[in-house]
């Protein structure tokens, strides 16, 4: 039996504690009950807190701990749940958690962080030079705070040595299934997914992230061009014509955009078009080819290829996952 310890703390996301506990605790049990097979308990799951005290989650729910961080012994896996409050304040108040992570890293213990919980791993220094992910909405903050980490924010799960990271507040179930497979193999993992009615092996966060390149800046000209592009993105745009409209050279247009938005103007237009297509796929029953034309594309294969590159899904897959039920 594998021993899993969830490192709870005040301000954590409750479901990233209780959900992980349920998933691991019922692996080998739920499916077996459904199939009327012998129960096989595969994991012992315990919740640890700084001093063994009750923790208060971000939603106000209070969760009792089984033990203190200092009492953890013979761990096969440490899990750090999502940080759901002020990142700076919670990091500052939880040095003891980072001490545990540093000791576990030195001992080569398996460590798994979820979503913004990965800020703890980075703050503890154990992600330095390693690949990691976090919630797509906190990508910029993470990169600015930890430039030495190889952040792959489009990925749902990363692994670097004995350290796993998952992105997204509820990605704990993807992370949990991945680790169940690591410990006990594919068959147990897929059985657990089926018994919980969970999708297995989601690959990335692209379909959930906002595509619009809307970084705040003070360049008045670029803001003016952005506004114009957002009104005319569906037209057949030529960047030389756009530059001439604003009395600048194409080189200056590209340079200004890259300086303040870190993307070229044609990439900005692509992002607007894909976001517009996403909204139409979510909110209407319009045919995909019609949506393609409405957002400025003419070649179906090129549109589908670009849409998949930007979102991780085909247009049809995106509609099936996010579209309204009319």
Backbone bond lengths (Angstrom), bond angles and torsions (degrees), N, CA, C in turn:
res aa  C-N    CA-C-N  psi(-1)  N-CA   C-N-CA  omega(-1)  CA-C   N-CA-C  phi
1 X - - - 1.467 - - 1.524 110.23 -
2 X 1.327 115.71 132.46 1.462 120.83 -179.18 1.527 110.05 -87.87
3 X 1.324 114.82 142.68 1.467 121.19 -177.48 1.533 109.76 -103.22
4 X 1.338 115.36 117.23 1.469 122.48 -178.34 1.524 108.83 -112.68
5 X 1.323 116.00 130.22 1.462 121.26 177.30 1.525 108.92 -119.72
6 X 1.329 116.05 125.55 1.458 122.50 177.25 1.519 107.54 -97.30
7 X 1.324 117.09 121.38 1.468 121.81 -176.23 1.529 109.38 -88.11
8 X 1.319 115.73 91.72 1.462 121.46 -177.00 1.525 110.67 -82.58
9 X 1.328 115.33 157.93 1.466 121.60 179.27 1.526 107.72 -161.52
10 X 1.316 117.18 160.10 1.458 121.41 177.52 1.530 110.04 -63.06
11 X 1.330 116.17 132.43 1.456 120.44 178.41 1.515 114.18 95.32
12 X 1.336 117.11 4.30 1.464 120.03 177.86 1.521 110.15 -78.66
13 X 1.322 116.29 161.23 1.459 122.49 174.29 1.524 108.04 -76.90
14 X 1.325 116.36 122.50 1.466 120.52 -172.87 1.522 112.31 -58.84
15 X 1.342 117.07 -44.63 1.462 119.32 -176.48 1.516 112.76 -67.10
16 X 1.337 117.17 -23.41 1.455 120.35 177.21 1.526 111.36 -76.48
17 X 1.329 116.19 -8.77 1.474 121.27 171.65 1.519 109.32 -99.68
18 X 1.329 115.99 -57.24 1.464 119.77 -175.14 1.525 111.78 -69.36
19 X 1.341 117.22 -37.36 1.457 120.06 179.71 1.519 111.94 -65.32
20 X 1.332 116.03 -43.96 1.462 119.92 177.54 1.522 110.28 -62.27
21 X 1.327 115.94 -41.95 1.472 120.04 179.04 1.521 110.80 -60.76
22 X 1.330 117.01 -43.92 1.466 120.61 179.03 1.525 111.31 -64.18
23 X 1.318 116.51 -46.08 1.464 120.72 -174.86 1.528 111.11 -60.34
24 X 1.324 116.35 -50.65 1.459 119.22 -179.38 1.530 111.88 -70.60
25 X 1.317 117.09 -39.78 1.460 120.37 -177.23 1.524 112.43 -63.90
26 X 1.335 116.77 -32.16 1.458 120.63 -175.23 1.521 113.67 -99.92
27 X 1.342 117.23 0.01 1.463 119.62 173.26 1.527 108.59 -62.85
28 X 1.321 116.24 128.54 1.463 120.68 -176.82 1.515 113.64 84.34
29 X 1.333 116.36 -1.50 1.471 120.13 -178.09 1.527 111.06 -116.65
30 X 1.350 117.61 -57.63 1.471 120.46 -175.53 1.528 111.51 -57.32
31 X 1.324 116.55 -51.08 1.463 120.20 -178.97 1.532 110.49 -61.11
32 X 1.324 116.02 -43.33 1.463 119.82 -178.58 1.525 111.17 -62.53
33 X 1.319 117.12 -38.23 1.464 120.07 177.66 1.525 110.87 -64.48
34 X 1.341 115.38 -44.02 1.463 119.49 -179.94 1.529 110.15 -60.94
35 X 1.328 116.18 -40.00 1.462 121.71 -177.46 1.530 112.94 -87.69
36 X 1.352 115.20 2.93 1.460 120.65 -178.90 1.541 111.80 56.17
37 X 1.335 113.52 45.25 1.462 121.11 176.42 1.516 109.64 -109.96
38 X 1.328 116.41 168.27 1.460 120.52 179.60 1.530 110.13 -63.70
39 X 1.321 115.68 138.97 1.464 121.36 178.28 1.525 109.78 -69.44
40 X 1.332 115.20 137.77 1.460 120.69 178.32 1.535 108.48 -133.11
41 X 1.317 116.38 101.75 1.467 119.69 -179.77 1.522 108.86 -78.78
42 X 1.326 116.03 120.84 1.459 121.04 -173.11 1.522 113.91 -102.36
43 X 1.347 116.81 -26.69 1.459 120.80 -176.42 1.525 110.99 -130.21
44 X 1.303 115.63 141.01 1.462 121.46 166.10 1.524 106.98 -102.60
45 X 1.306 117.28 119.08 1.462 121.85 -174.57 1.517 109.57 -112.85
46 X 1.323 116.37 129.13 1.458 121.65 176.88 1.528 109.64 -132.84
47 X 1.314 114.46 146.10 1.463 121.86 178.09 1.518 108.59 -100.53
48 X 1.319 115.71 126.30 1.467 121.16 178.65 1.516 109.51 -112.51
49 X 1.320 116.54 147.21 1.467 122.15 175.70 1.525 107.68 -132.02
50 X 1.335 119.32 169.60 1.473 120.82 -173.66 1.521 114.00 -49.49
51 X 1.339 117.32 -48.65 1.467 120.56 -179.30 1.529 111.80 -120.59
52 X 1.309 116.60 15.88 1.462 119.66 -176.47 1.516 112.49 82.87
53 X 1.342 116.87 10.50 1.461 121.78 -176.60 1.520 111.14 -84.69
54 X 1.321 115.80 166.86 1.466 121.77 173.08 1.521 109.11 -67.62
55 X 1.341 117.35 139.16 1.460 120.52 177.63 1.518 109.02 -108.69
56 X 1.325 115.51 149.90 1.460 121.07 177.83 1.520 108.68 -108.08
57 X 1.318 116.30 118.82 1.461 121.72 -177.28 1.524 110.79 -79.50
58 X 1.323 115.37 172.82 1.457 120.55 -174.56 1.519 112.70 -63.33
59 X 1.330 118.01 -25.29 1.470 121.25 179.69 1.522 112.69 -91.03
60 X 1.333 117.07 6.01 1.457 121.53 179.94 1.514 114.50 92.22
61 X 1.333 116.63 -11.41 1.465 120.05 179.15 1.525 109.72 -67.55
62 X 1.326 115.62 134.27 1.463 120.87 178.66 1.525 108.78 -102.87
63 X 1.322 115.44 132.05 1.462 121.59 -177.09 1.524 109.49 -121.96
64 X 1.313 115.61 128.02 1.463 120.51 178.84 1.521 110.24 -78.48
65 X 1.304 115.82 141.12 1.463 121.74 177.40 1.526 110.03 -95.94
66 X 1.317 115.34 153.26 1.462 120.59 176.28 1.525 111.80 -84.19
67 X 1.336 116.00 -28.86 1.459 119.83 -174.09 1.522 110.22 -161.94
68 X 1.336 116.01 170.95 1.459 122.64 177.05 1.529 109.49 -88.04
69 X 1.325 115.36 160.31 1.459 119.16 177.09 1.533 110.82 -53.49
70 X 1.336 116.18 -41.34 1.474 120.59 -175.19 1.528 112.80 -66.92
71 X 1.335 116.87 -14.78 1.470 120.45 -177.30 1.534 112.88 -95.04
72 X 1.326 116.59 -0.15 1.467 120.08 179.82 1.530 109.90 -68.12
73 X 1.309 115.56 128.48 1.462 120.92 179.03 1.520 110.15 -138.43
74 X 1.330 115.72 145.84 1.464 122.91 173.89 1.536 111.92 51.74
75 X 1.296 115.76 48.60 1.462 120.10 -179.79 1.529 110.63 -78.20
76 X 1.324 115.42 135.16 1.464 120.77 169.83 1.517 111.04 -91.64
77 X 1.329 116.08 -24.12 1.456 120.41 -177.25 1.524 110.05 -157.11
78 X 1.334 115.53 133.18 1.464 122.00 170.64 1.517 108.43 -110.65
79 X 1.343 116.95 133.03 1.460 122.00 -178.62 1.519 109.38 -118.82
80 X 1.329 116.39 129.22 1.462 121.73 178.33 1.515 108.12 -108.35
81 X 1.332 118.47 113.32 1.470 121.16 -176.06 1.529 112.45 -74.73
82 X 1.310 114.67 169.48 1.459 123.58 -179.18 1.523 111.70 -58.67
83 X 1.325 115.49 136.76 1.460 122.83 175.36 1.526 107.41 -89.97
84 X 1.340 116.52 115.77 1.468 119.33 -171.32 1.523 114.07 -110.66
85 X 1.307 118.57 5.92 1.463 121.48 177.96 1.518 110.70 -113.94
86 X 1.332 116.22 -152.38 1.457 121.19 177.79 1.528 109.12 -68.37
87 X 1.316 116.43 118.64 1.461 120.19 -175.36 1.523 111.44 -60.29
88 X 1.323 117.04 -48.90 1.461 120.17 -177.15 1.522 111.47 -61.76
89 X 1.334 117.03 -45.59 1.459 120.16 -177.52 1.521 112.12 -66.01
90 X 1.328 117.18 -41.93 1.467 119.63 -177.69 1.526 110.76 -70.89
91 X 1.312 117.94 -38.15 1.461 119.92 175.85 1.524 110.63 -60.34
92 X 1.325 114.80 -43.79 1.464 119.62 -177.54 1.528 112.11 -63.06
93 X 1.334 116.97 -32.19 1.461 121.32 -176.12 1.527 113.88 -87.16
94 X 1.323 117.61 -3.19 1.462 119.30 -171.43 1.529 113.17 -128.01
95 X 1.322 115.38 49.14 1.460 119.57 176.96 1.523 111.17 -63.12
96 X 1.342 116.64 -32.26 1.466 118.98 -178.93 1.525 111.13 -63.48
97 X 1.331 117.53 -34.67 1.466 120.37 177.78 1.523 109.67 -65.62
98 X 1.315 116.94 -42.48 1.460 119.76 -179.77 1.527 111.63 -67.22
99 X 1.334 116.62 -31.48 1.468 119.67 175.06 1.525 110.65 -63.07
100 X 1.335 115.86 -41.57 1.466 120.53 177.83 1.528 110.19 -61.54
101 X 1.311 116.63 -43.07 1.466 120.63 -179.26 1.528 111.03 -64.75
102 X 1.303 117.25 -41.09 1.466 120.45 179.55 1.526 110.99 -63.21
103 X 1.327 116.64 -42.31 1.462 120.68 178.26 1.530 110.78 -65.87
104 X 1.338 116.69 -40.80 1.455 120.42 179.52 1.527 110.73 -65.97
105 X 1.316 116.99 -37.98 1.459 121.17 178.81 1.527 110.36 -63.51
106 X 1.313 116.54 -43.21 1.461 120.66 178.80 1.522 111.55 -63.80
107 X 1.336 116.64 -31.95 1.456 121.53 179.21 1.525 112.65 -86.04
108 X 1.342 117.09 1.51 1.467 122.64 -179.09 1.528 112.38 61.88
109 X 1.327 116.71 29.49 1.461 121.68 176.31 1.521 108.96 -73.65
110 X 1.329 117.18 145.59 1.454 121.42 178.03 1.527 109.08 -67.13
111 X 1.333 116.40 128.17 1.461 123.01 -178.36 1.523 108.33 -126.12
112 X 1.334 117.13 134.65 1.464 121.33 -179.78 1.528 109.61 -134.49
113 X 1.323 116.51 120.63 1.458 121.22 177.91 1.518 110.64 -109.66
114 X 1.317 116.43 146.03 1.460 120.55 -179.33 1.519 111.51 -116.12
115 X 1.340 115.81 130.99 1.461 122.43 170.51 1.532 110.82 56.20
116 X 1.329 117.75 -128.50 1.456 121.20 179.18 1.521 112.32 -72.59
117 X 1.326 117.69 -9.48 1.462 120.00 171.74 1.511 111.36 -59.93
118 X 1.343 116.64 -19.87 1.460 120.00 179.02 1.525 112.75 -71.04
119 X 1.335 116.96 -13.85 1.467 119.12 171.48 1.522 110.13 -61.40
120 X 1.332 117.63 -34.50 1.465 120.61 177.29 1.532 110.51 -61.78
121 X 1.336 116.35 -44.77 1.457 119.96 -179.20 1.518 110.91 -62.29
122 X 1.338 115.77 -42.62 1.463 119.62 -179.79 1.524 110.70 -68.57
123 X 1.325 116.84 -41.71 1.466 120.95 -179.59 1.524 110.86 -63.23
124 X 1.335 116.19 -33.28 1.465 120.95 179.34 1.525 111.86 -76.51
125 X 1.330 116.93 -9.30 1.457 120.77 176.94 1.509 115.15 88.66
126 X 1.332 117.42 1.87 1.466 118.03 -174.15 1.530 112.88 -86.20
127 X 1.334 117.98 -5.36 1.465 120.54 175.31 1.522 112.35 -97.41
128 X 1.305 117.35 -0.18 1.460 120.12 -177.62 1.528 109.83 -60.93
129 X 1.329 115.95 122.10 1.451 121.07 -179.27 1.512 114.26 78.03
130 X 1.333 117.12 3.37 1.458 121.27 -179.18 1.527 110.49 -109.75
131 X 1.330 115.36 161.43 1.458 120.86 174.82 1.520 109.52 -80.94
132 X 1.322 116.09 147.51 1.464 120.61 -179.57 1.523 108.98 -157.15
133 X 1.325 115.11 165.86 1.453 121.27 171.01 1.519 108.49 -136.98
134 X 1.308 116.00 170.34 1.455 122.40 174.52 1.525 106.69 -157.27
135 X 1.310 117.30 -178.00 1.460 120.13 178.20 1.528 109.47 -59.58
136 X 1.352 116.58 135.37 1.465 120.01 -176.63 1.519 112.80 -57.06
137 X 1.347 117.39 -29.18 1.456 120.29 -178.28 1.518 113.93 -72.66
138 X 1.343 117.05 -13.20 1.469 120.96 -178.88 1.527 111.33 -113.46
139 X 1.319 115.67 16.61 1.463 120.72 -178.07 1.524 112.04 -56.99
140 X 1.340 117.10 -51.55 1.467 120.16 -175.54 1.521 111.21 -63.65
141 X 1.331 116.75 -43.17 1.467 120.21 179.93 1.521 110.77 -62.54
142 X 1.318 116.48 -40.74 1.465 120.75 179.71 1.521 110.69 -65.11
143 X 1.333 116.67 -46.37 1.462 120.56 -178.50 1.522 112.09 -63.19
144 X 1.322 115.94 -40.36 1.463 119.42 179.92 1.522 111.64 -67.43
145 X 1.316 116.41 -36.17 1.467 120.31 -176.60 1.529 111.64 -81.15
146 X 1.354 116.16 -31.83 1.465 119.36 -174.84 1.534 110.04 -132.10
147 X 1.329 118.17 69.56 1.470 120.08 -177.05 1.525 113.50 -66.00
148 X 1.320 117.55 -16.49 1.464 120.44 -178.50 1.526 112.84 -82.68
149 X 1.339 117.36 -5.15 1.465 122.09 178.97 1.522 109.28 -91.48
150 X 1.325 116.98 138.59 1.468 121.03 177.08 1.531 108.22 -83.98
151 X 1.319 116.27 84.05 1.460 120.99 -174.93 1.519 110.56 -77.61
152 X 1.329 115.91 130.24 1.464 123.14 176.44 1.523 107.21 -124.54
153 X 1.328 115.56 75.57 1.460 120.99 -170.15 1.524 113.74 -69.16
154 X 1.330 117.79 -14.81 1.458 118.83 176.14 1.529 111.62 -78.51
155 X 1.334 116.90 -18.40 1.459 121.27 -177.79 1.519 110.27 -80.04
156 X 1.326 116.57 143.67 1.457 120.63 176.34 1.523 110.64 -83.27
157 X 1.335 116.90 -36.06 1.462 121.41 178.72 1.525 108.76 -137.14
158 X 1.326 115.81 136.71 1.458 121.48 172.47 1.520 109.10 -124.67
159 X 1.312 115.57 153.34 1.453 121.60 173.66 1.510 108.81 -133.59
160 X 1.301 116.84 133.63 1.449 122.32 174.53 1.517 107.06 -140.82
161 X 1.329 116.11 107.76 1.463 121.74 -173.42 1.530 109.36 60.02
162 X 1.329 117.26 -120.95 1.468 121.60 -177.76 1.525 111.56 -100.73
163 X 1.324 116.93 15.94 1.467 121.25 -176.31 1.527 109.52 -114.27
164 X 1.330 115.79 124.57 1.464 122.71 178.17 1.528 109.28 -113.56
165 X 1.330 115.59 143.68 1.463 121.12 174.27 1.527 108.55 -131.39
166 X 1.326 116.16 143.45 1.461 121.49 173.70 1.520 108.59 -124.32
167 X 1.332 116.42 147.69 1.455 121.14 179.24 1.516 110.55 -107.86
168 X 1.317 117.54 143.43 1.466 121.60 179.10 1.511 111.64 100.31
169 X 1.340 115.66 138.49 1.459 121.00 -174.09 1.508 114.13 -57.22
170 X 1.347 117.18 -38.01 1.457 120.75 -179.45 1.522 112.06 -104.42
171 X 1.305 117.64 16.77 1.466 120.61 177.65 1.520 111.57 -73.15
172 X 1.338 116.47 0.75 1.473 118.41 176.70 1.520 111.05 -59.39
173 X 1.352 117.64 -29.97 1.460 116.55 -179.29 1.534 110.94 -74.84
174 X 1.338 118.21 -33.19 1.460 120.15 173.25 1.528 110.18 -64.32
175 X 1.320 115.10 -44.75 1.464 121.25 179.50 1.528 110.69 -62.65
176 X 1.330 115.62 -45.23 1.458 119.70 -179.07 1.515 112.33 -62.16
177 X 1.334 116.87 -45.09 1.460 120.38 179.19 1.521 110.74 -63.58
178 X 1.320 116.53 -38.74 1.458 120.81 179.13 1.528 110.40 -61.98
179 X 1.320 116.41 -41.53 1.461 120.26 -177.91 1.526 111.75 -76.11
180 X 1.325 117.11 -33.28 1.466 119.77 173.89 1.525 109.46 -61.19
181 X 1.332 116.02 -40.80 1.464 119.43 176.97 1.520 110.83 -63.89
182 X 1.317 117.04 -40.03 1.466 120.12 178.73 1.528 110.98 -61.09
183 X 1.332 116.67 -43.19 1.465 120.31 -176.74 1.530 112.85 -76.81
184 X 1.342 116.45 -40.92 1.468 118.93 -169.12 1.535 114.88 -127.51
185 X 1.330 117.82 0.82 1.441 119.61 174.74 1.512 114.64 98.03
186 X 1.340 114.73 167.77 1.460 122.13 -174.24 1.521 112.63 -60.99
187 X 1.323 117.95 -42.66 1.453 121.06 -173.41 1.526 111.41 -60.73
188 X 1.331 117.01 -44.76 1.469 120.53 178.88 1.526 110.28 -65.77
189 X 1.329 116.80 -39.73 1.465 120.32 -179.05 1.523 111.39 -65.04
190 X 1.329 117.35 -44.78 1.463 119.18 -178.63 1.518 110.77 -70.43
191 X 1.312 118.19 -33.53 1.462 120.76 175.12 1.531 111.00 -63.44
192 X 1.323 115.83 -41.26 1.468 120.25 178.10 1.522 110.40 -64.28
193 X 1.339 117.09 -42.93 1.467 121.07 178.63 1.522 110.56 -60.99
194 X 1.320 117.16 -44.28 1.459 120.67 -179.29 1.519 111.49 -65.63
195 X 1.307 117.25 -39.66 1.468 119.23 -178.02 1.525 111.63 -69.30
196 X 1.343 116.84 -28.63 1.464 121.49 177.31 1.536 112.03 -92.62
197 X 1.332 117.28 -3.71 1.468 123.86 -175.78 1.533 109.91 56.01
198 X 1.325 115.55 57.54 1.455 122.69 -178.86 1.526 109.91 -117.59
199 X 1.346 115.80 145.58 1.458 119.92 171.20 1.519 108.56 -68.31
200 X 1.327 115.48 141.02 1.464 119.81 -178.09 1.514 109.78 -109.35
201 X 1.317 115.46 135.14 1.460 123.04 175.75 1.516 113.70 63.54
202 X 1.326 117.91 52.15 1.464 119.44 165.56 1.524 106.95 -67.93
203 X 1.313 116.52 143.47 1.456 119.53 -168.93 1.527 114.86 -98.00
204 X 1.344 117.18 -37.15 1.460 117.47 -169.81 1.514 111.31 -152.47
205 X 1.356 114.57 175.87 1.461 121.92 -179.54 1.523 112.44 -103.84
206 X 1.331 117.18 1.66 1.460 119.73 -171.42 1.517 112.70 -56.56
207 X 1.346 117.15 -39.74 1.460 119.49 -175.30 1.524 112.26 -70.57
208 X 1.333 117.72 -13.38 1.462 121.31 -178.70 1.529 112.60 -99.08
209 X 1.325 116.75 -19.36 1.460 119.61 -173.16 1.523 111.15 -82.76
210 X 1.303 115.55 157.42 1.464 122.08 176.13 1.514 108.66 -81.61
211 X 1.324 116.07 130.64 1.456 119.58 -175.96 1.524 112.93 -84.19
212 X 1.327 117.47 -25.19 1.467 120.38 -172.54 1.524 111.30 -62.32
213 X 1.329 115.76 129.59 1.463 121.16 179.10 1.529 107.59 -85.36
214 X 1.293 118.01 86.70 1.465 120.36 -170.44 1.521 112.28 -116.82
215 X 1.333 116.81 42.55 1.454 119.41 179.25 1.531 110.26 -63.52
216 X 1.331 117.79 137.23 1.467 119.54 178.03 1.525 111.19 -67.46
217 X 1.308 116.38 140.10 1.458 120.56 178.66 1.524 108.26 -158.26
218 X 1.338 116.24 173.16 1.455 121.73 -175.88 1.524 112.75 -115.80
219 X 1.322 118.03 12.99 1.462 120.70 -179.20 1.525 109.08 -82.13
220 X 1.323 116.14 104.44 1.459 120.85 -175.25 1.520 113.29 -62.62
221 X 1.321 116.65 -37.53 1.459 119.61 -179.74 1.526 110.88 -66.07
222 X 1.316 117.13 -45.48 1.465 120.47 179.68 1.530 110.19 -62.90
223 X 1.314 117.42 -39.27 1.467 120.21 177.04 1.532 110.76 -60.35
224 X 1.322 115.61 -41.30 1.468 120.34 179.74 1.524 110.49 -64.51
225 X 1.332 115.82 -42.61 1.475 119.76 179.37 1.527 110.17 -67.54
226 X 1.330 116.89 -41.29 1.467 120.09 177.06 1.525 110.87 -56.02
227 X 1.328 115.73 -47.01 1.460 120.06 -178.54 1.533 110.14 -61.07
228 X 1.334 117.04 -42.61 1.461 119.96 -179.76 1.530 110.95 -65.33
229 X 1.325 117.33 -42.68 1.468 121.24 179.84 1.527 111.32 -63.54
230 X 1.326 116.62 -35.74 1.458 120.19 179.44 1.521 112.14 -69.16
231 X 1.340 117.20 -20.01 1.457 121.38 176.72 1.530 112.33 -91.22
232 X 1.333 117.03 -19.72 1.469 120.50 -171.29 1.531 112.67 -127.35
233 X 1.338 117.67 16.86 1.473 120.10 -173.46 1.525 113.43 -61.56
234 X 1.333 117.78 -26.19 1.471 120.10 -176.57 1.526 112.67 -79.97
235 X 1.327 116.98 -7.18 1.458 120.74 179.95 1.529 110.66 -81.70
236 X 1.318 115.99 165.61 1.468 121.60 176.50 1.527 108.13 -77.93
237 X 1.328 115.74 93.91 1.459 120.77 -171.04 1.521 111.62 -93.22
238 X 1.316 114.74 135.84 1.455 122.42 172.92 1.526 106.62 -117.38
239 X 1.329 117.76 124.79 1.462 120.54 -173.48 1.532 112.05 -65.90
240 X 1.318 117.79 -25.53 1.467 119.14 175.00 1.528 110.58 -66.67
241 X 1.348 115.66 -39.46 1.463 119.56 177.95 1.528 110.91 -68.79
242 X 1.334 116.46 -38.16 1.459 120.22 178.22 1.523 109.79 -62.88
243 X 1.331 116.30 -44.02 1.467 119.88 179.19 1.525 110.84 -61.75
244 X 1.326 116.74 -43.21 1.470 120.39 -179.88 1.518 111.32 -63.90
245 X 1.317 117.52 -36.18 1.467 121.58 178.77 1.530 110.84 -58.25
246 X 1.330 116.24 -33.24 1.472 120.27 -177.53 1.534 111.81 -106.17
247 X 1.338 115.06 17.68 1.470 121.68 172.78 1.529 113.10 57.99
248 X 1.322 116.22 40.41 1.460 121.11 175.17 1.524 107.73 -133.62
249 X 1.323 116.22 165.78 1.461 120.37 178.54 1.535 109.46 -83.63
250 X 1.327 117.74 156.11 1.468 119.95 175.71 1.522 112.06 -55.88
251 X 1.324 117.84 -37.62 1.460 120.88 178.85 1.528 110.77 -62.60
252 X 1.334 116.25 -42.19 1.470 119.31 178.77 1.520 110.91 -66.42
253 X 1.330 117.01 -39.36 1.470 120.91 177.81 1.521 110.44 -58.24
254 X 1.319 116.91 -49.09 1.462 120.87 -179.45 1.527 110.63 -63.82
255 X 1.339 116.08 -44.18 1.455 120.32 -178.30 1.519 112.25 -62.15
256 X 1.325 117.62 -43.60 1.474 121.25 -178.84 1.524 110.98 -66.16
257 X 1.347 116.60 -42.70 1.464 119.68 179.39 1.522 111.16 -63.15
258 X 1.315 116.58 -45.49 1.459 119.60 -178.75 1.519 111.60 -65.98
259 X 1.310 116.52 -32.58 1.463 120.36 -178.46 1.522 112.23 -67.55
260 X 1.348 116.77 -39.18 1.472 118.60 -174.36 1.529 113.73 -103.80
261 X 1.343 116.74 -25.26 1.475 119.63 -177.73 1.521 113.03 -115.36
262 X 1.322 116.64 -9.81 1.463 122.13 179.48 1.532 112.26 65.25
263 X 1.316 117.74 21.60 1.467 122.37 175.03 1.525 108.53 -141.20
264 X 1.323 115.05 156.06 1.455 120.02 174.56 1.528 109.07 -77.57
265 X 1.344 118.91 157.29 1.470 121.11 -177.64 1.525 113.41 -60.33
266 X 1.343 118.35 -34.50 1.463 119.20 178.86 1.530 111.56 -68.20
267 X 1.338 117.00 -32.51 1.466 120.44 175.28 1.522 110.77 -68.71
268 X 1.321 115.50 -35.20 1.468 119.95 177.34 1.527 110.09 -63.49
269 X 1.322 116.77 -42.77 1.465 120.86 178.64 1.530 110.42 -63.71
270 X 1.333 116.91 -41.61 1.464 120.34 177.26 1.522 111.14 -58.07
271 X 1.324 115.98 -43.54 1.464 120.39 -179.51 1.527 111.28 -62.49
272 X 1.335 117.05 -42.57 1.461 120.97 178.32 1.524 110.34 -62.81
273 X 1.323 116.20 -43.79 1.465 120.28 -178.56 1.531 111.64 -64.23
274 X 1.317 116.80 -43.82 1.472 119.55 -179.69 1.517 110.45 -65.96
275 X 1.340 117.50 -39.16 1.460 120.09 178.02 1.527 110.64 -64.87
276 X 1.330 116.71 -39.11 1.467 120.12 177.53 1.530 110.46 -64.51
277 X 1.339 116.65 -39.93 1.467 120.29 177.22 1.527 110.67 -64.47
278 X 1.330 116.76 -40.44 1.473 120.24 177.87 1.531 110.62 -58.06
279 X 1.325 116.42 -46.19 1.464 119.66 -177.51 1.524 111.19 -63.88
280 X 1.328 117.36 -39.70 1.463 119.75 179.53 1.528 111.20 -69.51
281 X 1.315 116.61 -35.85 1.465 119.64 176.47 1.524 110.92 -66.64
282 X 1.328 116.32 -34.36 1.469 121.43 179.76 1.534 111.93 -73.58
283 X 1.323 116.88 -38.85 1.461 120.81 -164.76 1.524 115.06 -108.08
284 X 1.345 118.66 -10.96 1.463 120.29 -176.70 1.530 110.54 -131.13
285 X 1.333 114.58 171.02 1.460 121.26 173.11 1.523 111.42 -107.53
286 X 1.326 116.43 17.56 1.457 120.48 -179.10 1.524 110.55 -59.71
287 X 1.345 118.38 142.83 1.463 120.74 176.83 1.525 111.41 -57.76
288 X 1.307 116.23 147.88 1.461 120.39 -176.44 1.523 111.58 -62.91
289 X 1.313 117.93 -39.00 1.470 120.06 178.44 1.525 111.37 -63.59
290 X 1.335 116.98 -34.69 1.469 120.86 177.60 1.525 109.77 -68.04
291 X 1.318 117.10 -42.96 1.471 121.04 177.83 1.524 109.89 -61.33
292 X 1.315 116.40 -42.69 1.465 121.68 178.71 1.538 110.30 -54.28
293 X 1.329 116.78 -47.02 1.461 121.21 -179.07 1.527 111.58 -67.89
294 X 1.323 116.26 -37.18 1.473 120.48 -176.97 1.524 112.00 -67.91
295 X 1.322 117.56 -26.68 1.467 119.49 -179.16 1.533 112.14 -98.50
296 X 1.343 116.60 3.17 1.464 118.05 170.66 1.499 117.46 109.07
297 X 1.347 118.27 13.50 1.462 119.85 178.63 1.523 110.23 -114.66
298 X 1.320 115.71 150.95 1.460 120.83 -178.93 1.528 112.96 -117.41
299 X 1.321 117.35 -29.08 1.456 120.70 -176.50 1.539 110.19 -96.88
300 X 1.332 118.35 114.25 1.466 121.50 -175.84 1.523 113.36 -58.37
301 X 1.328 117.41 -42.86 1.466 119.52 -177.67 1.521 111.31 -65.93
302 X 1.324 117.43 -39.75 1.476 120.49 178.22 1.526 110.71 -65.83
303 X 1.339 116.03 -42.13 1.463 120.05 179.16 1.518 111.00 -61.93
304 X 1.325 117.32 -46.93 1.462 119.85 -178.59 1.531 111.75 -64.65
305 X 1.329 115.14 -39.13 1.463 119.31 178.69 1.532 111.27 -64.15
306 X 1.318 117.51 -44.44 1.458 121.11 179.73 1.524 110.70 -68.33
307 X 1.342 117.55 -41.33 1.463 120.84 -179.69 1.526 109.95 -60.70
308 X 1.319 116.34 -43.58 1.466 119.41 -179.87 1.529 111.36 -66.46
309 X 1.332 116.15 -38.68 1.463 120.19 178.77 1.523 110.84 -61.14
310 X 1.346 116.62 -39.81 1.462 120.95 -175.89 1.524 113.61 -82.76
311 X 1.340 118.05 -29.34 1.467 120.37 -174.10 1.518 113.90 -115.39
312 X 1.326 117.71 -14.74 1.452 120.24 -177.05 1.517 113.86 82.51
313 X 1.344 117.52 1.06 1.462 122.54 -178.62 1.523 109.59 -134.86
314 X 1.319 116.69 156.20 1.458 119.71 169.11 1.529 108.04 -74.48
315 X 1.336 118.63 162.02 1.470 119.52 176.99 1.534 112.39 -55.60
316 X 1.335 117.59 -41.11 1.457 120.15 179.64 1.532 111.41 -65.31
317 X 1.329 116.75 -42.71 1.471 120.33 177.94 1.519 110.77 -62.90
318 X 1.339 115.83 -39.04 1.464 119.75 179.46 1.526 110.24 -63.61
319 X 1.329 116.96 -45.73 1.471 119.96 179.37 1.527 110.93 -62.27
320 X 1.305 117.86 -40.95 1.464 121.04 -179.85 1.519 111.63 -63.44
321 X 1.326 116.31 -33.23 1.462 119.25 -177.78 1.527 112.34 -85.26
322 X 1.332 117.80 -37.88 1.464 120.62 -170.28 1.530 114.93 -117.79
323 X 1.332 117.39 -7.05 1.456 119.03 -175.56 1.525 113.57 -71.08
324 X 1.322 115.32 152.27 1.474 121.04 175.37 1.511 109.94 -64.02
325 X 1.344 115.46 150.21 1.463 120.79 175.19 1.526 107.76 -94.82
326 X 1.325 117.08 98.31 1.469 121.39 -173.38 1.520 110.43 -77.27
